[in-house]
Amino acid sequence: MEKLRFGAIDIGSNAVRLIIKDIIPGDNYKKAKLKITAYIRLPLRLGGDVFKYGEIRPDKANEFVKAMQIYADILTFYKVDKFRACATSATRTAKNKEQILAQVKKETGITIDVIDGKEESLILFETNRYSLPEGKIFLSADLGGGSLQITLFDGQTLLWNHSYKIGTVRFLNGVINPSEVQALEDKLKEIKAAYGKIKLIGSGGNINKISKLAGEKNVEKEDIEKLHKKLTKMTIEERIHEYEFRKDRADVIVPAAEIYLKIMKVLDSPDIFVPKIGVADGIIRQLYENHEAGK
């Protein structure tokens, strides 16, 4: 198998991430491993503008362009064969997204695909479908700054997926509609009634950090409850000092824990499995599968 190197840029509501991976061949393309060569996260927080003002303002737009220029240079340095840049909730909500994306394209050469919640869920599905056992029902909950992607699947078969306008940056800006939370709860109850025992999977920067603090990939509900109780009593500065959080993690991790605890309560899940993967990983998996299929 030829040596391949793929890249992915995930432009979220709280941060932007670049991942570059090399392909390690397996017996077939489904068993190939994708090894991380580079990972860079920049705290852009587009949602801070969009969820409050409805658009990306000039200062944030300039930061956006600078971030993409950095990524363009890194992609060139690593001689990436192919990459894809995807923007999610905040960008697709911004009234001036077309203008901003045109500016990014003009100044950096990077074309950004604005994907809807359904495609985002499908990309996340790609990160899990080959690594989990068949014969079990899984529910993946990927929580970002602007949205929550819920994906239900049985082994490699997708059963249902949906994107809810529930995110940690939306929470901080007080713009989560209670009806959206109720819709999520109603759907989770429906899924629980239909499928019974479900294995919960969590992805996103906050649950990854919670998993790291717990020291386990399979995090017990009571451990999240204890951490949440402790964090809520601390100031943001205290969280940064004690846990070495970045500032843009210290404020969103509490609402993130609350959202995951709500999901666990409704599903009656005693724990949550955290594989520490995300949208960018799924993008690279798709690029690789498309390459193998000659697309």
C-alpha positions as CSV (number, residue, x, y, z in Angstrom):
1,M,0.0,0.0,0.0
2,E,1.3,3.4,-0.9
3,K,2.1,5.8,1.9
4,L,-0.7,8.2,2.5
5,R,-1.2,11.3,4.6
6,F,-4.5,13.0,5.1
7,G,-5.5,16.2,7.0
8,A,-8.8,17.5,8.5
9,I,-9.8,20.9,9.8
10,D,-12.8,21.0,12.2
11,I,-14.1,24.6,12.7
12,G,-16.3,24.3,15.7
13,S,-18.1,26.9,17.8
14,N,-15.5,26.9,20.6
15,A,-12.2,26.0,18.8
16,V,-10.7,25.0,15.5
17,R,-8.7,21.9,15.2
18,L,-6.3,20.5,12.6
19,I,-5.3,16.8,12.6
20,I,-2.9,15.2,10.2
21,K,-2.7,11.4,10.1
22,D,-0.6,8.8,8.3
23,I,-2.1,5.5,7.1
24,I,-0.7,2.3,8.6
25,P,-1.8,-0.5,6.3
26,G,-3.9,-3.5,7.6
27,D,-5.2,-6.7,6.0
28,N,-7.8,-4.5,4.3
29,Y,-8.7,-0.9,4.3
30,K,-11.2,-1.4,7.1
31,K,-8.5,-2.6,9.4
32,A,-5.9,0.1,8.5
33,K,-4.8,2.3,11.4
34,L,-4.6,6.0,11.1
35,K,-1.7,7.4,13.2
36,I,-1.7,11.0,14.3
37,T,1.3,13.0,12.9
38,A,0.2,16.5,14.0
39,Y,-2.6,18.0,16.1
40,I,-3.1,21.7,16.6
41,R,-6.0,23.4,18.4
42,L,-6.7,27.1,18.3
43,P,-9.2,28.8,20.7
44,L,-11.1,30.8,18.1
45,R,-14.6,30.5,19.7
46,L,-16.7,31.7,16.7
47,G,-19.8,30.9,18.7
48,G,-19.0,33.8,21.1
49,D,-19.9,36.2,18.3
50,V,-22.5,34.2,16.3
51,F,-24.7,33.1,19.2
52,K,-24.8,36.7,20.6
53,Y,-24.7,38.9,17.6
54,G,-25.8,36.6,14.7
55,E,-22.6,37.1,12.8
56,I,-18.8,36.9,12.8
57,R,-17.5,40.3,13.6
58,P,-14.4,41.9,12.0
59,D,-11.9,41.2,14.8
60,K,-13.0,37.5,15.0
61,A,-13.0,37.3,11.2
62,N,-9.4,38.4,11.2
63,E,-8.5,35.8,13.8
64,F,-10.3,33.2,11.6
65,V,-8.3,34.1,8.6
66,K,-5.0,34.0,10.6
67,A,-5.9,30.6,12.0
68,M,-6.6,29.2,8.5
69,Q,-3.3,30.7,7.2
70,I,-1.4,28.9,10.0
71,Y,-3.2,25.6,9.1
72,A,-2.5,26.1,5.4
73,D,1.2,26.5,6.1
74,I,1.2,23.4,8.3
75,L,-0.6,21.3,5.7
76,T,2.1,22.4,3.1
77,F,4.9,21.7,5.5
78,Y,3.7,18.1,6.2
79,K,3.1,17.5,2.5
80,V,-0.5,16.3,3.1
81,D,-1.9,14.3,0.1
82,K,-5.5,15.5,0.7
83,F,-7.4,17.4,3.3
84,R,-10.9,18.7,4.0
85,A,-12.0,21.6,6.1
86,C,-15.5,21.5,7.6
87,A,-17.3,24.2,9.6
88,T,-20.2,23.3,11.9
89,S,-22.8,25.0,14.1
90,A,-21.5,28.6,14.6
91,T,-20.4,29.1,11.0
92,R,-23.6,27.7,9.5
93,T,-25.6,30.0,11.8
94,A,-23.6,33.2,10.9
95,K,-25.5,35.6,8.7
96,N,-22.2,36.7,7.0
97,K,-20.7,33.3,6.5
98,E,-20.5,33.5,2.8
99,Q,-18.4,36.7,3.0
100,I,-16.1,35.3,5.6
101,L,-15.5,32.0,3.8
102,A,-14.8,33.9,0.6
103,Q,-12.2,35.9,2.5
104,V,-10.6,32.8,3.9
105,K,-10.5,31.2,0.5
106,K,-8.9,34.3,-1.1
107,E,-6.2,34.8,1.6
108,T,-5.4,31.2,2.4
109,G,-6.5,29.0,-0.5
110,I,-8.6,26.8,1.9
111,T,-12.1,26.0,0.8
112,I,-14.4,25.4,3.8
113,D,-17.4,23.1,3.6
114,V,-20.2,24.2,5.9
115,I,-21.9,21.0,6.9
116,D,-25.3,20.5,8.5
117,G,-26.0,18.6,11.7
118,K,-26.9,15.4,9.9
119,E,-23.7,15.2,8.0
120,E,-21.8,16.1,11.1
121,S,-23.4,13.1,12.8
122,L,-22.6,10.8,9.9
123,I,-19.0,11.9,10.0
124,L,-18.8,11.0,13.7
125,F,-20.4,7.7,12.9
126,E,-17.4,6.9,10.7
127,T,-15.1,7.3,13.7
128,N,-16.8,4.5,15.5
129,R,-18.2,2.0,13.1
130,Y,-15.1,-0.2,12.7
131,S,-13.8,-0.1,16.2
132,L,-16.8,-1.3,18.3
133,P,-18.2,-4.8,18.6
134,E,-21.3,-5.8,16.7
135,G,-24.5,-7.0,18.4
136,K,-24.8,-4.0,20.8
137,I,-26.7,-0.8,20.5
138,F,-24.6,2.3,20.9
139,L,-25.6,5.9,21.3
140,S,-22.9,8.5,20.5
141,A,-23.3,11.9,22.0
142,D,-20.9,14.5,20.6
143,L,-21.1,17.8,22.4
144,G,-19.6,20.9,21.0
145,G,-19.9,24.6,21.6
146,G,-22.9,25.0,19.3
147,S,-24.6,21.7,18.9
148,L,-25.1,18.2,20.2
149,Q,-24.9,15.3,17.7
150,I,-26.8,12.2,18.7
151,T,-26.1,9.0,16.7
152,L,-27.7,5.7,17.3
153,F,-26.2,2.6,15.7
154,D,-25.9,-1.2,15.9
155,G,-22.4,-2.3,15.1
156,Q,-21.8,-0.9,11.6
157,T,-25.4,-0.1,10.9
158,L,-26.7,3.5,11.4
159,L,-30.1,3.5,13.0
160,W,-30.9,7.2,13.6
161,N,-29.1,10.5,14.0
162,H,-30.0,14.1,14.8
163,S,-28.3,17.4,15.6
164,Y,-29.7,19.5,18.5
165,K,-29.0,23.2,19.0
166,I,-27.6,22.5,22.4
167,G,-24.0,23.4,23.0
168,T,-21.7,24.8,25.7
169,V,-21.1,28.2,24.1
170,R,-24.8,28.5,23.5
171,F,-25.3,27.7,27.2
172,L,-22.9,30.4,28.3
173,N,-24.7,33.0,26.1
174,G,-28.1,31.9,27.4
175,V,-29.5,31.1,24.0
176,I,-30.5,27.4,24.4
177,N,-34.3,27.0,23.7
178,P,-35.9,25.0,26.5
179,S,-38.0,23.2,23.8
180,E,-34.8,21.9,22.2
181,V,-33.8,20.4,25.6
182,Q,-37.2,18.9,26.0
183,A,-37.1,17.4,22.4
184,L,-33.8,15.8,23.3
185,E,-35.1,14.3,26.5
186,D,-38.3,13.0,24.8
187,K,-36.2,11.3,22.0
188,L,-33.8,9.7,24.5
189,K,-36.8,8.3,26.4
190,E,-38.2,6.9,23.2
191,I,-34.9,5.3,22.3
192,K,-34.6,3.8,25.8
193,A,-38.1,2.3,25.6
194,A,-37.4,0.9,22.1
195,Y,-33.9,-0.6,22.6
196,G,-33.5,-1.1,26.4
197,K,-29.8,-1.3,27.4
198,I,-27.7,1.1,25.4
199,K,-24.0,1.7,25.6
200,L,-23.3,5.5,25.7
201,I,-20.3,6.9,23.9
202,G,-19.1,10.5,24.4
203,S,-16.9,12.7,22.2
204,G,-15.8,16.3,22.2
205,G,-13.2,18.3,24.0
206,N,-15.0,18.5,27.3
207,I,-15.8,14.8,27.8
208,N,-12.3,14.0,26.6
209,K,-11.0,16.2,29.4
210,I,-13.3,14.7,32.0
211,S,-12.1,11.2,30.9
212,K,-8.5,12.3,31.3
213,L,-9.2,13.6,34.8
214,A,-10.9,10.4,35.7
215,G,-8.0,8.4,34.3
216,E,-10.4,6.1,32.4
217,K,-11.9,5.7,29.0
218,N,-15.0,4.3,30.6
219,V,-16.0,7.0,33.0
220,E,-18.5,6.3,35.8
221,K,-21.5,8.5,36.3
222,E,-20.7,9.1,39.9
223,D,-17.2,10.3,39.0
224,I,-18.7,12.9,36.6
225,E,-21.1,14.0,39.4
226,K,-18.3,14.4,41.9
227,L,-16.2,16.5,39.4
228,H,-19.2,18.6,38.5
229,K,-20.0,19.3,42.1
230,K,-16.4,20.3,42.8
231,L,-16.1,22.5,39.7
232,T,-19.3,24.4,40.3
233,K,-17.9,25.6,43.6
234,M,-14.8,27.0,42.0
235,T,-14.2,30.2,40.0
236,I,-12.9,30.0,36.5
237,E,-9.5,31.1,37.7
238,E,-9.4,28.4,40.4
239,R,-10.3,25.8,37.7
240,I,-7.4,27.0,35.5
241,H,-5.0,26.9,38.5
242,E,-6.0,23.5,39.9
243,Y,-6.6,21.6,36.7
244,E,-4.4,23.5,34.3
245,F,-7.4,24.1,32.0
246,R,-7.2,26.5,29.2
247,K,-9.5,29.5,29.7
248,D,-11.8,28.4,27.0
249,R,-12.1,25.0,28.6
250,A,-12.6,26.2,32.2
251,D,-15.9,28.0,31.5
252,V,-17.6,25.4,29.3
253,I,-16.7,22.2,31.2
254,V,-19.4,22.7,33.8
255,P,-22.3,23.0,31.4
256,A,-20.8,20.1,29.4
257,A,-20.9,17.9,32.5
258,E,-24.5,18.9,33.2
259,I,-25.6,18.0,29.7
260,Y,-23.8,14.6,29.8
261,L,-25.3,13.8,33.2
262,K,-28.8,14.6,31.9
263,I,-28.3,12.2,29.0
264,M,-26.9,9.5,31.3
265,K,-29.9,10.0,33.7
266,V,-32.5,9.6,30.9
267,L,-30.8,6.5,29.5
268,D,-30.1,5.1,32.9
269,S,-26.4,4.8,31.9
270,P,-24.0,4.0,34.7
271,D,-21.0,5.0,32.7
272,I,-19.9,6.6,29.4
273,F,-17.2,5.3,27.0
274,V,-14.9,8.0,25.7
275,P,-12.7,6.9,22.7
276,K,-11.3,10.4,22.4
277,I,-12.2,10.9,18.8
278,G,-14.1,13.6,17.0
279,V,-15.2,15.2,13.7
280,A,-11.7,15.6,12.3
281,D,-11.0,11.9,12.9
282,G,-14.2,11.1,10.9
283,I,-13.3,13.4,8.1
284,I,-9.9,11.7,7.7
285,R,-11.6,8.2,7.8
286,Q,-13.9,9.4,5.0
287,L,-11.0,10.8,2.9
288,Y,-9.2,7.4,3.2
289,E,-12.3,5.3,2.3
290,N,-13.0,7.6,-0.7
291,H,-9.4,7.2,-1.8
292,E,-9.7,3.4,-1.6
293,A,-13.0,3.5,-3.5
294,G,-11.3,5.6,-6.2
295,K,-13.4,8.7,-5.5
